[in-house]
């Protein structure tokens, strides 16, 4: 179980880094193609990092015999895979509209950014909560 917990650290790091790294980007107006390109790139790297580190952690939990935790981490990986396939093409389409100063596209891109951060926060909080449940505490008698 110790190895599984150690394998979870990179996943937590990726999720925390994305959360803390994307939060200051909310000050951007999201109205230039460069802003949109940078944020889209951050999402792309985040999804890949979560899929790689999460797969390692899920496999470690499964090997340790902790199938509920393996399934939970695998769900995070699956969600990252699904969101990557849905969000990135949508961001690309919005980026072309942002070049034409489309106010609706700018607002929608910003909404996707905020929603992505919120989903990440919920996943990170759930993962950390689950870790506290996985780590055996002192036995009270």
Secondary structure by P-SEA (a helix, b strand, c coil): caaaaaaaaaaaaaaaaaaaaaccccccccccaaaaaaaaaaaaaaaaaaaaaaaaaaaaaaaacaaaaaaaaaaaaaaaaaaaaccaaaaaaaaaaaaaccaaaaaaaaaaaaaaaaaaaaaaaaaaaaaaaaccccccc
